[in-house]
Amino acid sequence: EGPLPLVNFDPKQVRQVLINLVKNAMEAMPMGGELTVASRAQGDQVEIGITDTGEGMDPEVAANIFQPYFTTKEKGTGLGLAICQNIIREHGGAILVDSTPGRGSTFTIRLPRAEGAD
């Protein structure tokens, strides 16, 4: 669709979010699968979507994944997604999840366009 509008963000922090989401997606596909990262302008925001074809989550798990210390991993701390959500909120954005058991998950990051960006 052409170049994306400008977004103001801290590159180190948003990089941390993207690494965490990609790592989680890879862990959700222990037998392999497809990982897609896509971006687009959507209204006054820019969206980044990370989609995997992994195990997916049931609605109860998906509803709690951003809660601190909630984890489904044997060795997880339950802080990764809570930190990701906090970082994106500090940037004036949001992070959402859409997941279907057995089909995979999509995490969508929404960040506001920079002032005056078209």
Secondary structure, DSSP 8 states (H G I E B T S, - for coil): ----------HHHHHHHHHHHHHHHHHT-TT---EEEEEEEETTEEEEEEEE-S----HHHHHHTTSTT---STT--S-HHHHHHHHHHHTT-EEEEEEETTTEEEEEEEEE--TT--
